[in-house]
Amino acid sequence: MPREKFVIDTSVFTNPDTREIFGSSTQEAFLNFIRLARNARKKIDFYMPPSVYEELLHFVEENELPGDAELVIYIKPPKRFEIMVPGFLLYELIEELRSRIDKGLRVAEEAVRSGEESDKTISRLRNRYRNAVRSGIIDSKEDVDLILLAMELNGALVTSDQGIVKWAEKLGVRTVNPRALKSIIDKYIKK
């Protein structure tokens, strides 16, 4: 039986809706995950691209990580120059970006037309603009690294970021909800 391979996103530990599975804070969630993953290492491989690991280190105290953290989660970059992605992905991504830029412009125009100048208006504009432009899309090199590494390894991508899920599924990459990850690990530990 081939070993399971999971590519882990930072959102597993930072998203308040999913990190509670492993702990109440990002630090606690990641440390608890490492403990569980260490026990499942004989049957499951866990991976994280270096860019995502660096992102995670902004949320956790590196000096409090166990010494074997990078042995429990393999830090591996995707082979960016060897992985081929279909042209439709680029086409759809450009279409999506153009649509989102237009939505962002409409949000900004609406804020300017309201004539209000307050911190509350600016805050509302930021939130609505971020939602119009960034929600539901891959919007960082870390997002792309996750998808490419999962493709390369033929592994499952574990994330709560719906933009990553949407684009991973377009490429046929298996995704796993972080809520299911703990029970999967528990199952393998008990085998």
matplotlib code that plots the C-alpha trace (Angstrom):
import matplotlib.pyplot as plt

x = [0.0, 1.5, 2.2, -0.3, 1.2, -0.2, 0.8, 0.0, -1.0, -0.5, -4.3, -4.6, -3.1, -4.0, -7.6, -9.7, -12.4, -10.1, -7.1, -9.3, -9.0, -5.4, -5.3, -6.6, -3.7, -1.6, 1.4, -0.5, -2.2, 1.1, 2.9, 0.0, 0.0, 3.7, 3.1, 0.4, 2.2, 5.3, 3.3, 1.9, 5.3, 5.6, 2.5, 2.0, 4.4, 3.7, 5.2, 5.3, 6.9, 9.6, 7.6, 4.7, 7.0, 8.5, 4.9, 4.1, 7.2, 5.5, 2.8, 4.8, 7.8, 10.6, 12.6, 9.7, 9.4, 10.7, 14.0, 12.5, 9.7, 11.5, 11.9, 8.2, 7.1, 9.4, 10.2, 10.3, 10.0, 8.0, 9.9, 8.6, 10.5, 9.4, 5.7, 3.5, 0.1, -2.6, -3.0, -6.6, -5.4, -3.6, -6.5, -9.0, -6.7, -6.4, -10.2, -10.8, -8.2, -9.7, -13.2, -11.9, -10.0, -13.3, -15.1, -12.4, -12.8, -16.5, -16.0, -13.5, -15.8, -18.7, -16.6, -15.5, -19.0, -20.3, -18.3, -17.5, -14.1, -13.6, -11.5, -14.7, -15.3, -11.7, -11.8, -15.1, -13.5, -10.5, -12.6, -14.9, -12.0, -10.1, -13.2, -13.8, -10.3, -8.7, -11.5, -11.7, -8.6, -4.9, -3.3, 0.3, 3.3, 2.7, -0.7, 0.9, 3.7, 1.1, -0.7, 2.4, 3.9, 0.7, 0.7, 4.3, 3.9, 0.4, -0.5, -3.5, -3.5, -4.8, -6.1, -9.0, -8.3, -11.2, -9.3, -6.6, -9.2, -11.0, -7.9, -6.4, -9.6, -9.5, -6.1, -7.4, -5.4, -7.1, -7.9, -8.6, -10.5, -8.3, -11.2, -10.8, -7.0, -7.0, -9.3, -7.2, -4.0, -5.8, -6.9, -3.4, -1.9, -4.4, -3.6]
y = [0.0, 3.4, 5.9, 8.8, 12.1, 15.3, 18.9, 21.1, 24.8, 27.4, 27.9, 24.6, 26.3, 30.0, 29.9, 30.2, 27.9, 25.0, 25.4, 24.6, 20.9, 21.0, 23.8, 27.2, 29.2, 28.9, 27.9, 25.3, 23.9, 23.5, 21.9, 19.4, 18.6, 17.9, 15.5, 13.7, 13.6, 12.2, 9.2, 8.7, 9.1, 5.4, 5.5, 9.1, 11.7, 15.4, 18.1, 21.9, 24.1, 26.4, 29.5, 28.2, 27.2, 30.7, 32.1, 29.8, 31.0, 34.5, 33.0, 30.6, 31.0, 29.2, 28.7, 26.8, 24.3, 20.8, 20.0, 17.3, 19.6, 19.6, 15.8, 15.3, 17.8, 17.6, 21.1, 20.6, 23.1, 22.1, 21.5, 24.6, 24.2, 20.6, 20.7, 21.3, 23.0, 23.1, 26.4, 26.6, 27.4, 30.5, 31.5, 31.1, 32.8, 35.9, 36.0, 35.7, 38.4, 40.8, 40.3, 40.8, 44.0, 45.3, 44.4, 46.1, 49.3, 49.3, 49.0, 51.9, 54.1, 53.5, 54.6, 57.7, 58.6, 58.2, 61.4, 60.2, 60.5, 58.6, 55.7, 53.6, 54.3, 53.4, 50.3, 49.2, 50.0, 47.8, 44.9, 45.1, 45.6, 42.6, 40.4, 41.5, 41.0, 38.2, 35.9, 32.6, 32.8, 31.9, 35.2, 34.4, 32.4, 30.3, 29.2, 28.2, 26.3, 24.3, 23.3, 22.5, 20.4, 18.4, 17.8, 16.7, 14.3, 13.1, 14.0, 15.5, 19.2, 20.2, 23.7, 25.8, 28.5, 28.2, 29.9, 27.2, 24.5, 25.9, 26.0, 22.7, 21.0, 22.5, 20.7, 17.4, 17.8, 16.0, 18.3, 17.4, 19.6, 20.3, 19.1, 15.6, 15.6, 14.8, 11.8, 10.6, 10.8, 9.1, 6.3, 5.7, 5.8, 3.1, 0.8]
z = [0.0, -1.0, 1.7, 2.1, 1.3, 2.7, 1.7, 4.6, 4.3, 7.0, 7.2, 9.0, 12.0, 11.5, 10.4, 13.6, 12.2, 11.7, 14.0, 17.0, 15.9, 17.0, 19.6, 20.7, 19.3, 16.2, 18.3, 20.2, 17.1, 15.3, 18.2, 18.7, 15.0, 15.2, 18.1, 16.2, 12.9, 14.6, 15.7, 12.2, 10.4, 9.7, 7.4, 6.4, 4.9, 5.6, 3.3, 3.3, 0.7, 2.1, 1.3, 3.3, 6.2, 6.2, 6.3, 9.3, 11.2, 11.2, 13.5, 15.7, 18.0, 16.1, 19.3, 20.8, 18.0, 18.7, 17.1, 14.8, 13.4, 10.0, 10.1, 10.8, 8.1, 5.1, 3.8, 0.1, -2.8, -5.8, -9.0, -10.6, -13.9, -14.4, -13.6, -16.5, -16.0, -18.7, -20.6, -19.5, -16.0, -17.1, -19.3, -16.4, -13.9, -16.2, -16.7, -13.0, -12.2, -14.7, -13.3, -9.7, -10.7, -12.1, -8.9, -6.9, -9.0, -8.5, -4.7, -4.7, -6.9, -4.6, -1.6, -3.4, -4.4, -0.9, 0.0, 3.5, 4.8, 8.0, 9.3, 9.4, 5.7, 4.8, 6.9, 5.2, 1.8, 2.6, 3.7, 0.7, -1.7, -0.2, -0.4, -4.0, -5.2, -3.1, -1.8, -3.6, -5.8, -5.6, -4.7, -3.6, -4.5, -1.4, -2.8, -6.1, -4.3, -2.4, -5.5, -7.5, -4.7, -4.3, -8.0, -8.0, -5.1, -6.2, -2.6, -0.9, -0.2, 3.3, 3.4, 4.6, 1.9, -0.5, -3.3, -3.1, -3.0, -6.0, -8.2, -6.9, -7.9, -11.4, -11.7, -10.3, -7.0, -4.2, -1.3, 2.4, 4.8, 7.9, 10.0, 8.5, 8.9, 12.6, 12.2, 9.3, 11.4, 14.3, 12.1, 10.8, 14.4, 15.5, 12.6]

ax = plt.figure().add_subplot(projection="3d")
ax.plot(x, y, z, "-o")
ax.set_aspect("equal")
plt.show()
